[in-house]
């Protein structure tokens, strides 16, 4: 991506984040995936652990929201392609 965060159409670029939330039951983690063009929440998952399973669940929800044949690409925080998404079963 080279730090270019402008999507020209929906379903082209996605961004994700992991947030720690303090609750009365302890820490919880929220993983989210947004469509960069529409800013629509495509997928989210909450759990007790900050791990690949939580990220995979949010990516799978995003794939279900936009369809399994989504043309969007996923990137790491450094802007590289995220091949780990494929290992989680996400398109």
Secondary structure, DSSP 4 states (H G I P E B T S, - for coil): -TT----SSTTSBEEEEEEEEEETTEEEEEEEEEETTT--EEEEEEESS-SHHHHHHHHHHHHHHH-TT---B-B-TTS-B-THHHHTT--
